[in-house]
């Protein structure tokens, strides 16, 4: 049911007022602007601002080589933003909603500090593909492609979280050490998984698929 609700949301047109580059980069850019104005926010255990900026640029370039599909994205699609009442599913908290990569939403709901169930991921993605009207949605080839696309976004979910936690001491200073520790942890997880972005695109090249 959750996969169906997300697929239905992704099929909606992007409102004119939200048009522009994917929200992932808008959000990271805004948060990094905060950090650049307060470089002391970068804790020990993380590299300097120039290195962080370079990593963001490299990650974006690596991702764009795959021409990932952009849709009307939720932007913060985690379990706490899904309400289920019987067979009714409601998505909440659209603060980061707008044009975004579908793979970012798909990965974020499964990306946790603990190992995720591969079977659950595949079942979710198969249901999503069918509801989204993917050509050949029932085929293993389509499913495998969606699994690869989704996992490619794991490092970006960690990167976005690392930058987010860098800014939090400004807004919740009483827990500053917690936010610093989380920023370092998420940065390290980004470093551990960024190789997923470096995998070569399909041999036949990649073509940007238009969103809704």
C-alpha positions, 0 to 999 in steps of 0.5 A: 500500500505504501509503494502504491501511494508513493507511485501515485504521488510520483505520477502527479505533475510538478507544480509550476511554482516548484519547477527547477533543479532537483530539490536534493541539490537545492536543499544541500546548497542552502544548508551548505550556505549556512555552513559556509557562513559558520565554518566552525560548524564542521566538527573534528572527524570531517574534512574541510569545507573545500573537500565537502564542496568538492565531494558534493560536486563529484557526487552530482556529476557522477549521478547525472551520468546515469540520467536518473528519473525526476518526478514530483518527489516527497524529499523526506520519504521516511517511515515517520512521514507515512500514516497508515489506517487500515488500507488507507495510506497518507503521506505527510510533511511535504516541506521538501517536496518538488521535482526530485529523483524518484530513486532518492525517495525509494532509497530513503524509506529503506536506508537505515542504520540497520541492514534492510531486507532485500526481499522487502525492498524488491517486493516494494519496488515491484509493486511500485513499478506496476503502480507507476505504469513502468513498461514491462513492470512485471519483468525481472529486467525492469525490477533489477534496473529499479533496484540498481537505480534505488541503491545508487542513491544510498550515498546521497541519502547519507550525504544529505543527512551529513550536511543537515546535521552540520547545521543543527547546532545553530537551531538546537544548540543544547544537543550540539555534540549529538548533531556533530557525532551524527554528521561525522557518522553520516559522512563516513557512511557516505564515504563507504557507499559513494562507490555506488555512484561510480558504477558505469551507466548502461552501455547504450548510454542514458537518456533523461526520462521526463517526469510527469 
